[in-house]
C-alpha cells in the first residue's frame, strides 16, 4: 500500500489554520445577510385554507 506523504508539524499547522480561517469566513458571510424569501413562497404562506 502507498504511504502517506511525510508532513511535518508546521505544514499541518498551516494547513489546518488555513482551513479554519476559510471555514470562519464562510460562516461569517452566511449569517451576515438575512435570507430573503422569494415571492412565490410569500404568496403560498399567506393562504388560509379552511377544510
Secondary structure, 3 states (H helix, E strand, C coil): CCCCCCCCHHHHHHHHHHHHHHHHHHHHHHHHCCCCCCHHHHHHHCCCCCC
